[in-house]
Amino acid sequence: MTDRPDWEGRTGRKWAEEWRRTDRAFAGLTDRLLGRASAQAIDRALDVGCGAGELTLALARGHPRGRIVGLDVSGELISVARERGAHLDNASFEVGDAAEWEAPAFSPDLIVSRHGVMFFDQPVHAFAHLARIAAPGGRLVFSCFRERADNPWASDVAALLPEGALGLADPHAPGPFAFADALRVEALLAEAGWAEMAFEAVDFAYVAGSGPDAVADAREFFLAIGPAAAAAAGLPPDERAAFNGRLQHFLAGRCEDGLIAFPASAWIVTASKA
């Protein structure tokens, strides 16, 4: 489970430190998501869980007459995003919870998120609030992971941990795979006041490591980011060392021509304000 306090603390701090690697990992998905988000004209857009700002900045560059706001609960991620976007007059970033945030005279015609909405503590409440602040006919476009088994970047790395290290988490608890079940997500959105839901299955290459020492690059990434990172950090020293050794061997076997990439599976979900 990854909730708001995690993003305000260790998780947010790690993602702020690792934004270059995370942007690289999601690059194959980001282009597809931007294509869906930009399918119609954008006047005002809200990027939910904007992280270090990649999606917000891309939308601002592509829609120079639009006003694009990036929102995240992590102050450290917002600091990075503001630094990256200092040259863009039509992009701004705010610290806040999407389940509560609103701004005067700002009714977004697009609400977008790259893998941010799966961390809502109360998803129906959060999506209902977003529907309330959206402009009439407003669009919702977001991505989320499909099943864990279809994402070996997570499942294969987690399998290297000692048995029971990840615990028996609620599959619907806030976290990377909370929205894997399309039927459940469709029901949540309908209850929250969204309509015309569509789910597009997207497969992409999750790049974990590259360069002259791709194995070290990927190892550092997986020890900082992802479902196994926190569990590995909490292991006793001897077990953590053994896990690091297994991870090193595993990644070396995945390295081809200075690149370590895994299959990844996501949904791109679209909906409109009912």
C-alpha positions in Angstrom: 0.0 0.0 0.0 1.3 3.5 -0.9 -0.8 6.3 0.4 -0.6 10.1 0.9 1.9 10.1 3.8 4.2 7.9 1.8 4.2 10.4 -1.1 4.7 13.3 1.3 7.7 11.5 2.8 10.1 8.8 1.6 8.3 7.8 -1.6 8.0 11.4 -2.8 11.6 12.1 -1.9 12.9 9.1 -3.8 10.8 9.9 -6.9 12.1 13.5 -6.8 15.6 12.1 -6.8 14.9 9.6 -9.5 12.8 11.6 -11.9 15.1 11.1 -14.9 15.0 7.4 -14.6 11.2 7.3 -14.0 10.6 9.5 -17.0 12.8 7.1 -19.0 10.9 4.1 -17.7 7.6 5.5 -18.8 8.6 7.1 -22.1 6.9 4.4 -24.2 3.6 5.0 -22.4 3.9 8.8 -22.1 3.8 9.3 -25.8 0.6 7.3 -26.1 -1.0 9.1 -23.2 -0.2 12.5 -24.6 -1.7 11.5 -27.9 -5.0 10.6 -26.2 -4.9 13.8 -24.0 -4.3 16.0 -27.1 -7.0 14.4 -29.2 -9.1 17.6 -28.7 -8.2 21.2 -28.1 -7.1 22.1 -24.6 -7.9 25.4 -22.9 -7.3 24.4 -19.2 -5.8 21.1 -18.0 -5.1 19.6 -14.6 -2.4 17.0 -14.3 -3.2 14.9 -11.3 -0.2 13.4 -9.5 2.1 15.3 -11.8 5.3 14.1 -10.1 8.3 15.9 -11.5 6.2 17.5 -14.2 7.0 15.7 -17.5 3.3 15.4 -18.7 2.4 18.9 -17.6 5.4 20.4 -19.4 4.7 18.4 -22.6 1.1 19.6 -22.6 2.2 23.2 -22.0 4.7 23.0 -24.9 2.1 21.4 -27.2 -0.7 23.8 -26.3 0.9 27.1 -25.8 -2.4 29.0 -25.5 -3.7 26.6 -22.8 -3.2 26.9 -19.1 -1.8 23.7 -17.6 -1.6 23.1 -13.9 0.4 20.2 -12.4 -0.8 19.0 -8.9 1.0 16.7 -6.5 1.0 16.0 -2.7 4.8 15.8 -2.7 6.4 19.2 -2.1 9.8 17.8 -3.2 8.4 16.6 -6.5 6.7 19.9 -7.1 10.0 21.7 -6.4 11.6 19.7 -9.2 8.7 20.3 -11.5 8.8 24.1 -10.9 12.5 24.2 -11.7 12.0 22.2 -14.9 9.1 24.4 -16.0 10.5 27.8 -15.1 10.7 28.8 -18.7 7.1 28.1 -19.6 4.6 30.8 -18.8 1.5 28.6 -19.3 2.5 25.8 -16.9 2.3 26.1 -13.1 2.6 23.6 -10.3 0.9 23.4 -6.9 1.1 21.2 -3.9 -2.2 19.7 -3.1 -4.6 16.7 -2.9 -6.6 16.2 -6.0 -9.5 15.0 -3.9 -9.8 18.5 -2.4 -8.0 21.0 -4.6 -9.7 23.6 -6.6 -8.9 27.1 -7.8 -11.1 30.1 -8.6 -12.0 30.4 -12.3 -10.3 27.2 -13.2 -12.6 24.5 -14.5 -10.4 22.1 -16.5 -11.7 20.8 -19.8 -9.0 18.0 -19.4 -8.0 16.1 -16.3 -5.0 13.9 -17.0 -2.8 11.6 -15.0 0.1 9.4 -15.7 -0.2 6.7 -13.1 -1.2 9.1 -10.3 -4.8 8.2 -9.6 -4.2 4.6 -8.3 -3.0 6.1 -5.1 -6.3 7.8 -4.1 -7.3 6.7 -0.5 -11.0 7.1 -1.4 -11.2 6.9 -5.2 -15.0 7.5 -5.6 -14.7 10.7 -3.5 -11.7 11.8 -5.4 -13.1 11.2 -8.9 -16.4 12.8 -7.8 -14.6 15.9 -6.8 -12.7 16.0 -10.1 -16.0 15.6 -11.9 -17.4 18.5 -9.9 -14.6 20.9 -10.8 -14.4 19.9 -14.4 -15.9 22.0 -17.2 -19.1 20.9 -18.8 -18.1 18.1 -21.2 -14.7 17.8 -19.5 -12.5 14.8 -20.3 -10.7 12.5 -18.0 -7.6 10.7 -19.5 -5.3 8.6 -17.3 -3.0 5.6 -17.3 -2.6 2.8 -14.7 -1.0 -0.5 -14.6 -2.8 -3.7 -15.6 -2.2 -7.0 -13.6 1.0 -7.4 -11.7 1.6 -10.7 -13.5 1.6 -8.8 -16.8 4.4 -6.5 -15.5 7.5 -8.5 -14.9 9.5 -5.4 -14.0 7.5 -5.6 -10.8 6.6 -9.3 -10.4 10.0 -10.8 -11.4 11.9 -8.4 -9.1 9.6 -8.9 -6.2 10.1 -12.7 -6.6 13.7 -12.2 -5.6 12.7 -11.0 -2.2 12.5 -13.5 0.7 9.1 -15.2 1.0 6.6 -13.0 2.7 8.7 -9.8 2.5 6.0 -8.0 0.5 3.2 -9.2 2.9 -0.4 -9.9 1.8 -1.6 -6.6 0.6 -5.2 -5.8 -0.3 -5.1 -5.8 -4.2 -7.4 -2.7 -4.2 -5.4 -0.7 -1.6 -3.7 2.4 -2.9 -0.7 1.4 -4.9 0.7 0.6 -8.4 -1.8 -2.1 -9.2 -4.9 -0.9 -7.5 -6.7 -0.1 -10.8 -5.7 -3.3 -12.7 -9.3 -4.5 -12.7 -11.1 -2.6 -15.5 -14.6 -3.5 -14.4 -13.9 -2.2 -10.9 -12.5 1.0 -12.2 -15.4 1.5 -14.6 -17.8 1.1 -11.7 -15.9 3.6 -9.5 -15.9 6.2 -12.3 -19.6 5.7 -13.0 -20.4 6.1 -9.3 -18.3 9.3 -9.2 -20.2 10.9 -12.1 -18.2 10.0 -15.2 -19.5 8.5 -18.4 -18.5 7.0 -21.7 -15.6 5.1 -20.2 -13.1 3.3 -22.5 -10.1 1.2 -21.7 -7.2 0.8 -24.1 -4.6 -1.9 -23.4 -1.1 -0.6 -23.9 2.1 -2.6 -23.8 5.4 -0.8 -23.7 9.0 -1.3 -22.9 9.8 -0.3 -19.3 13.5 0.8 -19.5 15.2 0.2 -16.2 18.8 0.6 -17.1 21.0 1.8 -19.9 24.5 3.0 -20.7 28.0 1.6 -20.1 27.0 0.0 -16.7 23.3 -0.7 -17.4 23.2 -3.3 -14.6 24.3 -0.9 -11.9 21.9 1.7 -13.4 19.0 -0.7 -13.2 20.0 -2.0 -9.7 20.0 1.5 -8.2 16.6 2.3 -9.8 14.9 -0.9 -8.5 16.4 -0.3 -5.0 14.9 3.2 -5.0 11.6 2.9 -6.9 8.9 0.2 -7.2 7.1 -2.3 -5.1 10.2 -4.2 -4.0 12.2 -1.1 -3.0 10.6 -0.4 0.4 10.5 -4.2 1.3 14.2 -4.6 0.4 15.1 -1.5 2.5 13.4 -3.1 5.5 15.2 -6.4 5.3 17.9 -7.4 7.9 21.4 -6.7 6.6 22.2 -10.2 5.6 19.0 -10.8 3.8 19.3 -7.4 2.1 22.8 -8.3 0.9 21.5 -11.7 -0.4 18.6 -9.9 -2.3 21.1 -7.4 -3.8 23.2 -10.3 -5.1 20.2 -12.0 -6.6 19.1 -8.7 -8.2 22.5 -8.1 -9.7 22.6 -11.6 -11.2 19.0 -11.3 -12.5 19.6 -7.9 -14.1 22.9 -9.1 -15.7 20.9 -11.8 -17.4 18.5 -9.2 -18.8 21.1 -6.9 -20.2 21.3 -6.7 -24.0 23.6 -4.2 -25.8 23.7 -1.8 -22.9 20.0 -1.8 -22.3 17.8 -3.5 -19.6 14.1 -3.3 -20.5 11.0 -5.2 -19.3 7.6 -5.7 -20.8 5.0 -3.5 -19.1 1.2 -3.5 -19.4 -1.1 -0.5 -18.7 -4.5 0.8 -19.3 -5.2 4.2 -20.9 -8.6 5.1 -19.5 -10.8 7.8 -21.0 -14.1 9.2 -19.7 -16.2 12.3 -20.0 -18.1 14.3 -17.4 -21.7 13.0 -17.2 
